[in-house]
């Protein structure tokens, strides 16, 4: 997962809290939540549940 997130332009930092919870800080002018989810799914990671945005 780290490799995938590190390759996405716009992902500033990420922290894997638990096997089923990841905190991702990203620049929404360079990438989107949809693009991040698509990259994770392509890498065979399940993306489930609701996303929470913090400003």
MILUMRO-869910 format. One record per residue: residue in three letters; x, z negated, y negated of N, C-alpha, C, O in turn; residue number from 0. Coordinates in nm, 2 decimals. Layout:
BEGIN
> gulum nu nw nv cau caw cav cu cw cv ou ow ov drendren
> ALA X Z Y X Z Y X Z Y X Z Y NUM
...
//
This chain:
BEGIN
> gulum nu nw nv cau caw cav cu cw cv ou ow ov drendren
> UNK 0.08 0.00 0.12 0.00 0.00 0.00 0.09 0.00 -0.13 0.06 0.07 -0.22 0
> UNK 0.19 -0.08 -0.12 0.28 -0.08 -0.24 0.34 0.05 -0.28 0.34 0.09 -0.39 1
> UNK 0.38 0.13 -0.17 0.44 0.26 -0.20 0.33 0.35 -0.26 0.37 0.43 -0.36 2
> UNK 0.21 0.35 -0.22 0.10 0.43 -0.27 0.08 0.39 -0.42 0.08 0.48 -0.51 3
> UNK 0.06 0.26 -0.45 0.04 0.22 -0.58 0.15 0.25 -0.68 0.13 0.28 -0.79 4
> UNK 0.28 0.24 -0.63 0.39 0.26 -0.71 0.40 0.41 -0.75 0.46 0.44 -0.85 5
> UNK 0.35 0.50 -0.67 0.35 0.64 -0.70 0.25 0.69 -0.79 0.25 0.81 -0.84 6
> UNK 0.15 0.61 -0.82 0.04 0.65 -0.91 0.08 0.64 -1.05 0.11 0.52 -1.10 7
> UNK 0.08 0.75 -1.13 0.12 0.74 -1.27 0.01 0.67 -1.34 -0.11 0.70 -1.33 8
> UNK 0.04 0.56 -1.41 -0.05 0.48 -1.49 -0.07 0.35 -1.43 -0.13 0.26 -1.50 9
> UNK -0.03 0.32 -1.30 -0.04 0.19 -1.25 0.07 0.11 -1.31 0.19 0.14 -1.29 10
> UNK 0.04 0.00 -1.38 0.14 -0.08 -1.45 0.20 -0.18 -1.36 0.32 -0.20 -1.35 11
> UNK 0.11 -0.25 -1.29 0.16 -0.35 -1.19 0.05 -0.38 -1.10 -0.07 -0.35 -1.12 12
> UNK 0.08 -0.44 -0.98 -0.02 -0.47 -0.88 0.03 -0.60 -0.81 0.15 -0.62 -0.80 13
> UNK -0.06 -0.67 -0.76 -0.04 -0.79 -0.69 -0.13 -0.80 -0.57 -0.25 -0.80 -0.59 14
> UNK -0.08 -0.81 -0.45 -0.16 -0.82 -0.33 -0.18 -0.97 -0.31 -0.09 -1.04 -0.27 15
> UNK -0.31 -1.02 -0.33 -0.34 -1.16 -0.32 -0.37 -1.20 -0.18 -0.32 -1.30 -0.13 16
> UNK -0.45 -1.12 -0.11 -0.48 -1.14 0.03 -0.49 -1.00 0.10 -0.48 -0.90 0.03 17
> UNK -0.50 -1.00 0.23 -0.51 -0.87 0.29 -0.63 -0.78 0.24 -0.63 -0.66 0.24 18
> UNK -0.73 -0.85 0.18 -0.85 -0.78 0.14 -0.87 -0.79 -0.01 -0.98 -0.76 -0.06 19
> UNK -0.77 -0.83 -0.09 -0.78 -0.84 -0.24 -0.65 -0.80 -0.31 -0.55 -0.86 -0.28 20
> UNK -0.66 -0.70 -0.40 -0.55 -0.66 -0.47 -0.59 -0.65 -0.62 -0.69 -0.61 -0.66 21
> UNK -0.50 -0.70 -0.70 -0.51 -0.70 -0.85 -0.43 -0.58 -0.90 -0.31 -0.58 -0.87 22
> UNK -0.49 -0.49 -0.97 -0.42 -0.37 -1.01 -0.44 -0.36 -1.17 -0.55 -0.35 -1.21 23
> UNK -0.33 -0.36 -1.24 -0.33 -0.34 -1.38 -0.29 -0.19 -1.40 -0.19 -0.14 -1.35 24
> UNK -0.38 -0.11 -1.47 -0.35 0.03 -1.49 -0.39 0.07 -1.63 -0.48 0.01 -1.70 25
> UNK -0.32 0.18 -1.68 -0.35 0.24 -1.80 -0.46 0.34 -1.78 -0.44 0.44 -1.72 26
> UNK -0.58 0.31 -1.84 -0.69 0.40 -1.81 -0.69 0.53 -1.89 -0.78 0.61 -1.87 27
> UNK -0.58 0.55 -1.96 -0.57 0.69 -2.03 -0.48 0.77 -1.94 -0.48 0.90 -1.96 28
> UNK -0.41 0.72 -1.84 -0.33 0.79 -1.75 -0.38 0.80 -1.61 -0.34 0.90 -1.53 29
> UNK -0.47 0.71 -1.57 -0.53 0.72 -1.43 -0.67 0.65 -1.44 -0.71 0.61 -1.54 30
> UNK -0.74 0.65 -1.33 -0.87 0.60 -1.32 -0.89 0.52 -1.20 -0.81 0.53 -1.10 31
> UNK -0.99 0.43 -1.19 -1.02 0.36 -1.07 -1.05 0.45 -0.96 -1.01 0.43 -0.85 32
> UNK -1.12 0.56 -0.99 -1.15 0.66 -0.88 -1.03 0.72 -0.82 -1.02 0.74 -0.70 33
> UNK -0.93 0.75 -0.91 -0.81 0.81 -0.86 -0.73 0.71 -0.77 -0.67 0.75 -0.67 34
> UNK -0.73 0.59 -0.81 -0.66 0.48 -0.73 -0.73 0.46 -0.60 -0.66 0.46 -0.50 35
> UNK -0.86 0.45 -0.60 -0.93 0.44 -0.47 -0.91 0.56 -0.38 -0.89 0.54 -0.26 36
> UNK -0.91 0.68 -0.44 -0.89 0.80 -0.36 -0.75 0.80 -0.29 -0.73 0.84 -0.18 37
> UNK -0.65 0.76 -0.37 -0.51 0.75 -0.31 -0.50 0.65 -0.20 -0.44 0.67 -0.10 38
> UNK -0.57 0.53 -0.22 -0.57 0.43 -0.11 -0.64 0.48 0.01 -0.59 0.46 0.12 39
> UNK -0.75 0.54 -0.01 -0.83 0.60 0.11 -0.75 0.70 0.18 -0.75 0.71 0.30 40
> UNK -0.68 0.79 0.10 -0.60 0.89 0.16 -0.49 0.83 0.25 -0.44 0.89 0.35 41
> UNK -0.44 0.71 0.21 -0.33 0.64 0.28 -0.39 0.56 0.39 -0.32 0.47 0.44 42
> UNK -0.52 0.58 0.43 -0.58 0.50 0.53 -0.61 0.36 0.51 -0.61 0.28 0.60 43
> UNK -0.63 0.32 0.38 -0.67 0.19 0.35 -0.82 0.19 0.32 -0.87 0.28 0.25 44
> UNK -0.89 0.09 0.37 -1.04 0.08 0.34 -1.05 0.02 0.20 -0.99 -0.08 0.16 45
> UNK -1.14 0.08 0.12 -1.17 0.03 -0.01 -1.32 -0.01 -0.01 -1.40 0.08 0.00 46
> UNK -1.35 -0.14 -0.01 -1.48 -0.18 -0.01 -1.51 -0.29 -0.12 -1.42 -0.33 -0.18 47
> UNK -1.63 -0.32 -0.14 -1.67 -0.42 -0.23 -1.67 -0.37 -0.37 -1.64 -0.25 -0.40 48
> UNK -1.71 -0.46 -0.47 -1.72 -0.42 -0.61 -1.59 -0.44 -0.68 -1.52 -0.53 -0.65 49
> UNK -1.56 -0.35 -0.77 -1.44 -0.36 -0.86 -1.48 -0.45 -0.98 -1.59 -0.44 -1.03 50
> UNK -1.39 -0.52 -1.03 -1.41 -0.61 -1.14 -1.31 -0.57 -1.25 -1.19 -0.56 -1.22 51
> UNK -1.36 -0.54 -1.37 -1.27 -0.50 -1.48 -1.26 -0.61 -1.58 -1.35 -0.68 -1.61 52
> UNK -1.13 -0.64 -1.61 -1.10 -0.74 -1.71 -1.03 -0.68 -1.83 -0.95 -0.59 -1.81 53
> UNK -1.07 -0.71 -1.95 -1.00 -0.66 -2.07 -0.90 -0.76 -2.12 -0.83 -0.73 -2.22 54
//
